[in-house]
């Protein structure tokens, strides 16, 4: 099985343990992850408080990248 995987910005910092666990469980289950090329932060922490339209646009841009991949998506972003 192959899924598009959006780890989110926190995967490399505050949610590193969540990221590593998600990848380890997927690997153990034979699930392959493919990150969308050049995904962007969804802006959940700041954009949502400053500009609602921007926060929707950031998420939409990532969803379009996944749609182009033709895969279902898995998200483990802590935010």
Gaussian input, Z-matrix of N, CA and C with variables (Angstrom, degrees):
# hf/3-21g

backbone

0 1
 N
 C     1     B1
 C     2     B2     1     A1
 N     3     B3     2     A2     1     D1
 C     4     B4     3     A3     2     D2
 C     5     B5     4     A4     3     D3
 N     6     B6     5     A5     4     D4
 C     7     B7     6     A6     5     D5
 C     8     B8     7     A7     6     D6
 N     9     B9     8     A8     7     D7
 C    10    B10     9     A9     8     D8
 C    11    B11    10    A10     9     D9
 N    12    B12    11    A11    10    D10
 C    13    B13    12    A12    11    D11
 C    14    B14    13    A13    12    D12
 N    15    B15    14    A14    13    D13
 C    16    B16    15    A15    14    D14
 C    17    B17    16    A16    15    D15
 N    18    B18    17    A17    16    D16
 C    19    B19    18    A18    17    D17
 C    20    B20    19    A19    18    D18
 N    21    B21    20    A20    19    D19
 C    22    B22    21    A21    20    D20
 C    23    B23    22    A22    21    D21
 N    24    B24    23    A23    22    D22
 C    25    B25    24    A24    23    D23
 C    26    B26    25    A25    24    D24
 N    27    B27    26    A26    25    D25
 C    28    B28    27    A27    26    D26
 C    29    B29    28    A28    27    D27
 N    30    B30    29    A29    28    D28
 C    31    B31    30    A30    29    D29
 C    32    B32    31    A31    30    D30
 N    33    B33    32    A32    31    D31
 C    34    B34    33    A33    32    D32
 C    35    B35    34    A34    33    D33
 N    36    B36    35    A35    34    D34
 C    37    B37    36    A36    35    D35
 C    38    B38    37    A37    36    D36
 N    39    B39    38    A38    37    D37
 C    40    B40    39    A39    38    D38
 C    41    B41    40    A40    39    D39
 N    42    B42    41    A41    40    D40
 C    43    B43    42    A42    41    D41
 C    44    B44    43    A43    42    D42
 N    45    B45    44    A44    43    D43
 C    46    B46    45    A45    44    D44
 C    47    B47    46    A46    45    D45
 N    48    B48    47    A47    46    D46
 C    49    B49    48    A48    47    D47
 C    50    B50    49    A49    48    D48
 N    51    B51    50    A50    49    D49
 C    52    B52    51    A51    50    D50
 C    53    B53    52    A52    51    D51
 N    54    B54    53    A53    52    D52
 C    55    B55    54    A54    53    D53
 C    56    B56    55    A55    54    D54
 N    57    B57    56    A56    55    D55
 C    58    B58    57    A57    56    D56
 C    59    B59    58    A58    57    D57
 N    60    B60    59    A59    58    D58
 C    61    B61    60    A60    59    D59
 C    62    B62    61    A61    60    D60
 N    63    B63    62    A62    61    D61
 C    64    B64    63    A63    62    D62
 C    65    B65    64    A64    63    D63
 N    66    B66    65    A65    64    D64
 C    67    B67    66    A66    65    D65
 C    68    B68    67    A67    66    D66
 N    69    B69    68    A68    67    D67
 C    70    B70    69    A69    68    D68
 C    71    B71    70    A70    69    D69
 N    72    B72    71    A71    70    D70
 C    73    B73    72    A72    71    D71
 C    74    B74    73    A73    72    D72
 N    75    B75    74    A74    73    D73
 C    76    B76    75    A75    74    D74
 C    77    B77    76    A76    75    D75
 N    78    B78    77    A77    76    D76
 C    79    B79    78    A78    77    D77
 C    80    B80    79    A79    78    D78
 N    81    B81    80    A80    79    D79
 C    82    B82    81    A81    80    D80
 C    83    B83    82    A82    81    D81
 N    84    B84    83    A83    82    D82
 C    85    B85    84    A84    83    D83
 C    86    B86    85    A85    84    D84
 N    87    B87    86    A86    85    D85
 C    88    B88    87    A87    86    D86
 C    89    B89    88    A88    87    D87
 N    90    B90    89    A89    88    D88
 C    91    B91    90    A90    89    D89
 C    92    B92    91    A91    90    D90
 N    93    B93    92    A92    91    D91
 C    94    B94    93    A93    92    D92
 C    95    B95    94    A94    93    D93
 N    96    B96    95    A95    94    D94
 C    97    B97    96    A96    95    D95
 C    98    B98    97    A97    96    D96
 N    99    B99    98    A98    97    D97
 C   100   B100    99    A99    98    D98
 C   101   B101   100   A100    99    D99
 N   102   B102   101   A101   100   D100
 C   103   B103   102   A102   101   D101
 C   104   B104   103   A103   102   D102
 N   105   B105   104   A104   103   D103
 C   106   B106   105   A105   104   D104
 C   107   B107   106   A106   105   D105
 N   108   B108   107   A107   106   D106
 C   109   B109   108   A108   107   D107
 C   110   B110   109   A109   108   D108
 N   111   B111   110   A110   109   D109
 C   112   B112   111   A111   110   D110
 C   113   B113   112   A112   111   D111
 N   114   B114   113   A113   112   D112
 C   115   B115   114   A114   113   D113
 C   116   B116   115   A115   114   D114
 N   117   B117   116   A116   115   D115
 C   118   B118   117   A117   116   D116
 C   119   B119   118   A118   117   D117
 N   120   B120   119   A119   118   D118
 C   121   B121   120   A120   119   D119
 C   122   B122   121   A121   120   D120
 N   123   B123   122   A122   121   D121
 C   124   B124   123   A123   122   D122
 C   125   B125   124   A124   123   D123
 N   126   B126   125   A125   124   D124
 C   127   B127   126   A126   125   D125
 C   128   B128   127   A127   126   D126
 N   129   B129   128   A128   127   D127
 C   130   B130   129   A129   128   D128
 C   131   B131   130   A130   129   D129
 N   132   B132   131   A131   130   D130
 C   133   B133   132   A132   131   D131
 C   134   B134   133   A133   132   D132
 N   135   B135   134   A134   133   D133
 C   136   B136   135   A135   134   D134
 C   137   B137   136   A136   135   D135
 N   138   B138   137   A137   136   D136
 C   139   B139   138   A138   137   D137
 C   140   B140   139   A139   138   D138
 N   141   B141   140   A140   139   D139
 C   142   B142   141   A141   140   D140
 C   143   B143   142   A142   141   D141
 N   144   B144   143   A143   142   D142
 C   145   B145   144   A144   143   D143
 C   146   B146   145   A145   144   D144
 N   147   B147   146   A146   145   D145
 C   148   B148   147   A147   146   D146
 C   149   B149   148   A148   147   D147
 N   150   B150   149   A149   148   D148
 C   151   B151   150   A150   149   D149
 C   152   B152   151   A151   150   D150
 N   153   B153   152   A152   151   D151
 C   154   B154   153   A153   152   D152
 C   155   B155   154   A154   153   D153
 N   156   B156   155   A155   154   D154
 C   157   B157   156   A156   155   D155
 C   158   B158   157   A157   156   D156
 N   159   B159   158   A158   157   D157
 C   160   B160   159   A159   158   D158
 C   161   B161   160   A160   159   D159
 N   162   B162   161   A161   160   D160
 C   163   B163   162   A162   161   D161
 C   164   B164   163   A163   162   D162
 N   165   B165   164   A164   163   D163
 C   166   B166   165   A165   164   D164
 C   167   B167   166   A166   165   D165
 N   168   B168   167   A167   166   D166
 C   169   B169   168   A168   167   D167
 C   170   B170   169   A169   168   D168
 N   171   B171   170   A170   169   D169
 C   172   B172   171   A171   170   D170
 C   173   B173   172   A172   171   D171
 N   174   B174   173   A173   172   D172
 C   175   B175   174   A174   173   D173
 C   176   B176   175   A175   174   D174
 N   177   B177   176   A176   175   D175
 C   178   B178   177   A177   176   D176
 C   179   B179   178   A178   177   D177
 N   180   B180   179   A179   178   D178
 C   181   B181   180   A180   179   D179
 C   182   B182   181   A181   180   D180
 N   183   B183   182   A182   181   D181
 C   184   B184   183   A183   182   D182
 C   185   B185   184   A184   183   D183
 N   186   B186   185   A185   184   D184
 C   187   B187   186   A186   185   D185
 C   188   B188   187   A187   186   D186
 N   189   B189   188   A188   187   D187
 C   190   B190   189   A189   188   D188
 C   191   B191   190   A190   189   D189
 N   192   B192   191   A191   190   D190
 C   193   B193   192   A192   191   D191
 C   194   B194   193   A193   192   D192
 N   195   B195   194   A194   193   D193
 C   196   B196   195   A195   194   D194
 C   197   B197   196   A196   195   D195
 N   198   B198   197   A197   196   D196
 C   199   B199   198   A198   197   D197
 C   200   B200   199   A199   198   D198
 N   201   B201   200   A200   199   D199
 C   202   B202   201   A201   200   D200
 C   203   B203   202   A202   201   D201
 N   204   B204   203   A203   202   D202
 C   205   B205   204   A204   203   D203
 C   206   B206   205   A205   204   D204
 N   207   B207   206   A206   205   D205
 C   208   B208   207   A207   206   D206
 C   209   B209   208   A208   207   D207
 N   210   B210   209   A209   208   D208
 C   211   B211   210   A210   209   D209
 C   212   B212   211   A211   210   D210
 N   213   B213   212   A212   211   D211
 C   214   B214   213   A213   212   D212
 C   215   B215   214   A214   213   D213
 N   216   B216   215   A215   214   D214
 C   217   B217   216   A216   215   D215
 C   218   B218   217   A217   216   D216
 N   219   B219   218   A218   217   D217
 C   220   B220   219   A219   218   D218
 C   221   B221   220   A220   219   D219
 N   222   B222   221   A221   220   D220
 C   223   B223   222   A222   221   D221
 C   224   B224   223   A223   222   D222
 N   225   B225   224   A224   223   D223
 C   226   B226   225   A225   224   D224
 C   227   B227   226   A226   225   D225
 N   228   B228   227   A227   226   D226
 C   229   B229   228   A228   227   D227
 C   230   B230   229   A229   228   D228
 N   231   B231   230   A230   229   D229
 C   232   B232   231   A231   230   D230
 C   233   B233   232   A232   231   D231
 N   234   B234   233   A233   232   D232
 C   235   B235   234   A234   233   D233
 C   236   B236   235   A235   234   D234

   B1=1.4521
   B2=1.5230
   B3=1.3078
   B4=1.4588
   B5=1.5190
   B6=1.3222
   B7=1.4608
   B8=1.5202
   B9=1.3195
   B10=1.4578
   B11=1.5196
   B12=1.3198
   B13=1.4619
   B14=1.5208
   B15=1.3203
   B16=1.4587
   B17=1.5293
   B18=1.3316
   B19=1.4643
   B20=1.5266
   B21=1.3165
   B22=1.4616
   B23=1.5188
   B24=1.3084
   B25=1.4682
   B26=1.5250
   B27=1.3077
   B28=1.4609
   B29=1.5212
   B30=1.3391
   B31=1.4657
   B32=1.5292
   B33=1.3036
   B34=1.4619
   B35=1.5267
   B36=1.3291
   B37=1.4663
   B38=1.5279
   B39=1.3018
   B40=1.4666
   B41=1.5216
   B42=1.3241
   B43=1.4763
   B44=1.5287
   B45=1.3111
   B46=1.4763
   B47=1.5262
   B48=1.3352
   B49=1.4753
   B50=1.5254
   B51=1.3213
   B52=1.4559
   B53=1.5272
   B54=1.3159
   B55=1.4592
   B56=1.5302
   B57=1.3323
   B58=1.4630
   B59=1.5242
   B60=1.3193
   B61=1.4686
   B62=1.5186
   B63=1.3205
   B64=1.4622
   B65=1.5205
   B66=1.3117
   B67=1.4663
   B68=1.5259
   B69=1.3354
   B70=1.4666
   B71=1.5310
   B72=1.3131
   B73=1.4695
   B74=1.5267
   B75=1.3246
   B76=1.4670
   B77=1.5242
   B78=1.3077
   B79=1.4656
   B80=1.5316
   B81=1.3297
   B82=1.4661
   B83=1.5263
   B84=1.3241
   B85=1.4661
   B86=1.5353
   B87=1.3236
   B88=1.4571
   B89=1.5167
   B90=1.3204
   B91=1.4645
   B92=1.5239
   B93=1.3144
   B94=1.4560
   B95=1.5229
   B96=1.3249
   B97=1.4556
   B98=1.5263
   B99=1.3073
   B100=1.4599
   B101=1.5229
   B102=1.3190
   B103=1.4699
   B104=1.5255
   B105=1.3216
   B106=1.4657
   B107=1.5322
   B108=1.3294
   B109=1.4626
   B110=1.5190
   B111=1.3030
   B112=1.4693
   B113=1.5279
   B114=1.3489
   B115=1.4625
   B116=1.5267
   B117=1.3042
   B118=1.4657
   B119=1.5184
   B120=1.2997
   B121=1.4622
   B122=1.5249
   B123=1.3158
   B124=1.4674
   B125=1.5295
   B126=1.3229
   B127=1.4516
   B128=1.5152
   B129=1.3132
   B130=1.4559
   B131=1.5257
   B132=1.3030
   B133=1.4592
   B134=1.5178
   B135=1.3188
   B136=1.4611
   B137=1.5203
   B138=1.3099
   B139=1.4673
   B140=1.5218
   B141=1.3105
   B142=1.4655
   B143=1.5310
   B144=1.3094
   B145=1.4605
   B146=1.5231
   B147=1.3265
   B148=1.4599
   B149=1.5249
   B150=1.3393
   B151=1.4576
   B152=1.5301
   B153=1.3077
   B154=1.4666
   B155=1.5233
   B156=1.3237
   B157=1.4716
   B158=1.5263
   B159=1.3257
   B160=1.4567
   B161=1.5313
   B162=1.3245
   B163=1.4623
   B164=1.5291
   B165=1.3229
   B166=1.4660
   B167=1.5293
   B168=1.3185
   B169=1.4657
   B170=1.5204
   B171=1.3261
   B172=1.4617
   B173=1.5296
   B174=1.3099
   B175=1.4677
   B176=1.5248
   B177=1.3171
   B178=1.4668
   B179=1.5253
   B180=1.3168
   B181=1.4648
   B182=1.5250
   B183=1.3253
   B184=1.4669
   B185=1.5223
   B186=1.3135
   B187=1.4650
   B188=1.5301
   B189=1.3171
   B190=1.4633
   B191=1.5282
   B192=1.3250
   B193=1.4677
   B194=1.5263
   B195=1.3194
   B196=1.4599
   B197=1.5236
   B198=1.3171
   B199=1.4668
   B200=1.5234
   B201=1.3265
   B202=1.4601
   B203=1.5290
   B204=1.3326
   B205=1.4622
   B206=1.5278
   B207=1.3300
   B208=1.4576
   B209=1.5218
   B210=1.3189
   B211=1.4665
   B212=1.5281
   B213=1.3146
   B214=1.4560
   B215=1.5229
   B216=1.3217
   B217=1.4500
   B218=1.5221
   B219=1.3275
   B220=1.4634
   B221=1.5197
   B222=1.3248
   B223=1.4626
   B224=1.5145
   B225=1.3204
   B226=1.4651
   B227=1.5195
   B228=1.3006
   B229=1.4650
   B230=1.5263
   B231=1.3019
   B232=1.4623
   B233=1.5232
   B234=1.3195
   B235=1.4512
   B236=1.5024
   A1=109.40
   A2=115.68
   A3=120.80
   A4=109.19
   A5=115.22
   A6=122.09
   A7=109.75
   A8=115.75
   A9=120.47
   A10=105.93
   A11=116.37
   A12=120.13
   A13=110.57
   A14=115.65
   A15=121.71
   A16=107.69
   A17=117.66
   A18=119.86
   A19=113.50
   A20=117.03
   A21=121.12
   A22=111.79
   A23=115.21
   A24=121.67
   A25=113.27
   A26=116.37
   A27=119.23
   A28=112.85
   A29=117.98
   A30=121.43
   A31=111.91
   A32=116.23
   A33=119.84
   A34=112.61
   A35=116.77
   A36=118.34
   A37=110.89
   A38=117.21
   A39=121.30
   A40=114.81
   A41=118.03
   A42=120.28
   A43=111.69
   A44=115.78
   A45=120.11
   A46=111.58
   A47=117.04
   A48=120.31
   A49=111.45
   A50=117.57
   A51=122.12
   A52=110.35
   A53=116.66
   A54=122.06
   A55=110.83
   A56=116.47
   A57=120.26
   A58=111.90
   A59=117.07
   A60=121.36
   A61=111.48
   A62=116.78
   A63=121.35
   A64=110.94
   A65=116.30
   A66=120.91
   A67=110.50
   A68=117.59
   A69=121.16
   A70=111.81
   A71=117.11
   A72=120.57
   A73=110.45
   A74=116.74
   A75=119.88
   A76=110.54
   A77=116.30
   A78=120.81
   A79=110.51
   A80=116.50
   A81=120.97
   A82=111.83
   A83=116.60
   A84=121.40
   A85=112.80
   A86=116.11
   A87=119.92
   A88=113.87
   A89=116.04
   A90=121.41
   A91=108.79
   A92=115.50
   A93=121.26
   A94=109.28
   A95=115.86
   A96=121.68
   A97=110.15
   A98=116.60
   A99=122.94
   A100=107.20
   A101=116.35
   A102=119.78
   A103=109.51
   A104=116.61
   A105=119.23
   A106=109.22
   A107=115.86
   A108=119.08
   A109=110.98
   A110=114.41
   A111=122.26
   A112=113.27
   A113=116.70
   A114=118.31
   A115=108.13
   A116=116.00
   A117=119.86
   A118=110.09
   A119=113.97
   A120=120.03
   A121=107.85
   A122=115.70
   A123=118.29
   A124=111.79
   A125=117.36
   A126=120.76
   A127=114.49
   A128=116.64
   A129=120.10
   A130=113.85
   A131=117.12
   A132=117.84
   A133=113.75
   A134=117.55
   A135=118.92
   A136=113.62
   A137=117.10
   A138=119.80
   A139=111.90
   A140=117.16
   A141=120.06
   A142=111.67
   A143=116.41
   A144=119.64
   A145=112.55
   A146=116.52
   A147=120.61
   A148=112.48
   A149=116.37
   A150=119.70
   A151=109.39
   A152=115.78
   A153=120.95
   A154=111.96
   A155=117.33
   A156=120.51
   A157=111.54
   A158=117.23
   A159=121.18
   A160=110.29
   A161=116.75
   A162=119.38
   A163=111.06
   A164=117.21
   A165=120.43
   A166=111.01
   A167=116.64
   A168=121.37
   A169=111.75
   A170=117.22
   A171=120.64
   A172=110.73
   A173=116.18
   A174=120.02
   A175=110.92
   A176=116.74
   A177=121.17
   A178=111.22
   A179=117.37
   A180=120.87
   A181=110.64
   A182=116.87
   A183=120.48
   A184=111.21
   A185=117.13
   A186=120.22
   A187=111.46
   A188=117.56
   A189=120.75
   A190=111.63
   A191=116.69
   A192=120.08
   A193=110.57
   A194=116.21
   A195=120.02
   A196=110.26
   A197=117.09
   A198=120.08
   A199=110.42
   A200=116.71
   A201=121.19
   A202=111.97
   A203=117.33
   A204=121.16
   A205=111.56
   A206=116.41
   A207=120.34
   A208=113.68
   A209=116.92
   A210=121.59
   A211=110.53
   A212=116.27
   A213=120.16
   A214=107.49
   A215=117.27
   A216=120.89
   A217=112.70
   A218=114.37
   A219=123.18
   A220=106.79
   A221=116.55
   A222=121.97
   A223=108.62
   A224=115.74
   A225=118.65
   A226=111.68
   A227=116.11
   A228=120.29
   A229=109.97
   A230=115.70
   A231=120.67
   A232=112.71
   A233=117.03
   A234=120.17
   A235=111.03
   D1=141.48
   D2=179.16
   D3=-130.20
   D4=134.47
   D5=179.94
   D6=-131.87
   D7=148.32
   D8=166.99
   D9=-71.07
   D10=139.11
   D11=-176.09
   D12=-127.52
   D13=119.11
   D14=176.33
   D15=-105.16
   D16=102.89
   D17=-177.70
   D18=-78.77
   D19=-27.35
   D20=-177.54
   D21=82.24
   D22=160.34
   D23=-176.56
   D24=-62.44
   D25=-34.34
   D26=-176.39
   D27=-70.97
   D28=-9.85
   D29=179.01
   D30=-62.93
   D31=-26.04
   D32=179.83
   D33=-97.31
   D34=4.00
   D35=-178.46
   D36=-139.95
   D37=-101.56
   D38=-171.25
   D39=-68.26
   D40=-20.17
   D41=-179.92
   D42=-116.62
   D43=29.93
   D44=-179.23
   D45=-56.60
   D46=-39.96
   D47=179.81
   D48=-62.85
   D49=-38.98
   D50=177.68
   D51=-64.82
   D52=-43.56
   D53=178.75
   D54=-60.62
   D55=-50.83
   D56=-178.49
   D57=-62.16
   D58=-39.74
   D59=177.96
   D60=-64.81
   D61=-43.50
   D62=-179.78
   D63=-61.55
   D64=-45.83
   D65=-179.92
   D66=-65.56
   D67=-40.78
   D68=-179.74
   D69=-65.22
   D70=-43.26
   D71=178.81
   D72=-65.63
   D73=-43.25
   D74=178.53
   D75=-59.76
   D76=-45.25
   D77=-179.84
   D78=-60.91
   D79=-43.94
   D80=-179.70
   D81=-63.45
   D82=-29.48
   D83=179.98
   D84=-91.15
   D85=0.79
   D86=179.66
   D87=76.97
   D88=24.35
   D89=179.58
   D90=-95.93
   D91=131.10
   D92=178.04
   D93=-100.83
   D94=134.19
   D95=177.30
   D96=-106.07
   D97=141.54
   D98=173.21
   D99=-129.69
   D100=116.16
   D101=178.81
   D102=-76.97
   D103=137.36
   D104=175.72
   D105=-61.82
   D106=139.22
   D107=179.28
   D108=-64.33
   D109=136.25
   D110=174.53
   D111=53.19
   D112=39.63
   D113=176.69
   D114=-64.02
   D115=157.82
   D116=-179.07
   D117=-120.97
   D118=158.75
   D119=174.84
   D120=-59.28
   D121=140.03
   D122=-179.70
   D123=-80.84
   D124=-6.29
   D125=175.51
   D126=73.68
   D127=19.81
   D128=-173.22
   D129=-56.06
   D130=-36.00
   D131=-176.23
   D132=-78.63
   D133=-40.69
   D134=-176.24
   D135=-109.08
   D136=-44.97
   D137=-174.94
   D138=-60.61
   D139=-36.18
   D140=-178.71
   D141=-65.27
   D142=-29.55
   D143=-179.44
   D144=-86.30
   D145=-24.77
   D146=-174.40
   D147=-98.79
   D148=-43.78
   D149=-173.47
   D150=-147.85
   D151=101.77
   D152=-176.84
   D153=-59.83
   D154=-41.42
   D155=179.57
   D156=-63.57
   D157=-39.32
   D158=177.44
   D159=-62.22
   D160=-43.67
   D161=-178.94
   D162=-62.24
   D163=-38.41
   D164=177.14
   D165=-68.02
   D166=-38.79
   D167=-179.46
   D168=-65.69
   D169=-39.82
   D170=179.78
   D171=-64.16
   D172=-44.23
   D173=178.25
   D174=-65.71
   D175=-41.74
   D176=-179.68
   D177=-62.54
   D178=-39.12
   D179=179.34
   D180=-61.11
   D181=-41.84
   D182=178.03
   D183=-67.71
   D184=-39.99
   D185=178.90
   D186=-64.12
   D187=-36.86
   D188=177.17
   D189=-65.45
   D190=-38.42
   D191=177.26
   D192=-62.87
   D193=-40.37
   D194=178.89
   D195=-68.81
   D196=-40.16
   D197=178.63
   D198=-58.20
   D199=-41.09
   D200=179.16
   D201=-64.73
   D202=-23.56
   D203=178.68
   D204=-77.07
   D205=-21.42
   D206=-179.79
   D207=72.21
   D208=26.99
   D209=-178.45
   D210=-123.37
   D211=155.56
   D212=168.58
   D213=-71.99
   D214=157.20
   D215=-174.19
   D216=-114.09
   D217=142.49
   D218=171.97
   D219=-114.54
   D220=135.72
   D221=179.04
   D222=-126.85
   D223=130.66
   D224=175.54
   D225=-124.60
   D226=14.27
   D227=-179.74
   D228=-58.02
   D229=131.16
   D230=-178.48
   D231=-70.49
   D232=-17.45
   D233=-179.07
   D234=-98.12

